Amino acid sequence: QVRLVESGGGLVQPGESLRLSCAASGSIVSINTMGWYRQAPGKERLERELVATVTRGGGTNYADSVKDRFTISRDNGKNTVYLQMNSLKPEDTAVYFCNADVFLGWRGSYDYWGQGTQVTVSS
């Protein structure tokens, strides 16, 4: 079994910063892509939007709305992914979910989600 635990959410004012962390634990052989998605208020699960992803080798991908403000990184030794969020805007308010494509060995690869962490940007 694999578990993803997020931390670092909270309430901030516009222009401030937050850093999210997500640690994966369990029967992990390796983790391929890790990423962050968000679900805005009133949106359904299927409407979660990609924020950023990072491959095991460090290749990154960002949503246009967060480019130049957010930075994704990972520590493969700790099975942890981070999201540094700067210059936050009210429209960044959402529940942020961690996602990981985990290789379990002979059992194959599976997609896992964290429980989500709330980020609220408001003055």
N, C-alpha and C positions, 0 to 999 in steps of 0.2 A: 504494500500500500504506500502511496505517495501523498504527502501533505505539503501544501503551499501556505505559508503564513505571511501576510502583509502587515506592515506597520508604517507609521509616519504621517498618517493623514491628520487633518485638523482644520481649524478655522483661521484664516488669515485675511489681511486686507489686500486690496488690489495693489500690485507692484511688489508684493513680498514673495518669499521663496519657501518651498517645502522640499523635503527629500523623502521619497518613499523607498522602502526596502521590502524584498520578498525572499524568504528563505525556503528552499525545498528540502524535504527530508523523507527518508524511507528507503525502499529497495531500489535505489537508483544506480544504474551502471554509468550513464552519462546523460547530459541534457543537451538537446539540439538547440532549437530556437527558444528564447525566452522573450516575453513581451508584456506590455501594459495596454489594457483596454479600459474604456470608461463608459459608464451608463449615466446619462444625464437625467435629471428629475423628470418623471413622467414618461420616460422611454422604457420600452420593453427589453427583455434580455437579447432578443434577436437584433435590437437596434444598437447594441454596444458598438462603439467605434474604436478602431485601432488608434493607439496613441504613438507607440514606438515598439520596435522589436530589435533584438540583437542576436546574432548567430553565435555559435560556440567559438568561432574564429574572430569575432569582434565586428562583423559587418552590421551596420545599423540601417534602420528605415524609420522615417518619421511621417506623421500626418502633417499636411501643409500648415494646419492651424497652430502647430506647436514648434515648428522648425525655428531655430535660432533662440528659442526660449527654454526648451527642455533638452536634457541630455540623458540618454540611457547608457548604462554600463553594467558589467557583471563580473563576478569573481567565481571562476569555475571551480576553484578549490573549495569554496564554501557553498557552492550551488545557490548562489544568491544573485539577484538582479536588483538594480537600483534605478530610480528615476529622479533626477534633479530637476526641479521645476522652478524656474525663475520668472520674474515679471508676470506673476499670475494675474489673470483677468476673471471677472465674474462668470464669464462663459466657460471657464475651466471647471466650474462647480459640477461635481459628479461623484459617483462611487467608482473608484479605480480598482480594477481587477488585474491580478497577476496571472499570466498564462505560461505554461511550459510544455514543450514536447519532449517527453522523457523516454529514454531507451532503457528497458527493463531487462535486456539480455535476450534469452531464448523466448521470452514472452512477447517480445516485440516492442513497439513504441506506442505510447498513449499520450493523449492530450489532457492536461490537468489545469484546474482553475483554483485560485484562492477564494477566500470568503468575501473579499472586498474591503476597502477602506475609504471612508468618506473624506472628500476634500471640498471645503466650502470657502469661496472667495467672496467676501462681502465687506462693505464699509459700514 
